[in-house]
Amino acid sequence: MADIYKLYWSDQYLGDIQDPQLIDFPWLVGNFTPGQIDKQLAEVLEWFANVAESDDDDDLLDPPFPAELTDNWYIEKPDGLREAISIPIVNRDDGTITWR
């Protein structure tokens, strides 16, 4: 059975990550199955995905949402332990998620 990690912002469950793999230390990637994601968090994830595609780091200086939404992102591993991560990058085209 494949490893399934869970993505959280604060205590809000956002979806499952299957088959996580190290791609380029410290970056990991996995197949993402989103759960119920509220509109505001969906906008945060979309904004960061767009910034990642554009390679324009200047955009990171002034995100269009409250700063507290950039904190408290976690991955819960199959053993139940939570690990803090940066805001993940969701690729809707191929259904993957990347984080560090």
Helices and strands as residue ranges (DSSP letters): E 4-9, E 12-24, E 27-34, H 39-54, G 57-61, G 67-70, E 73-76, E 82-85, E 89-91, E 96-99
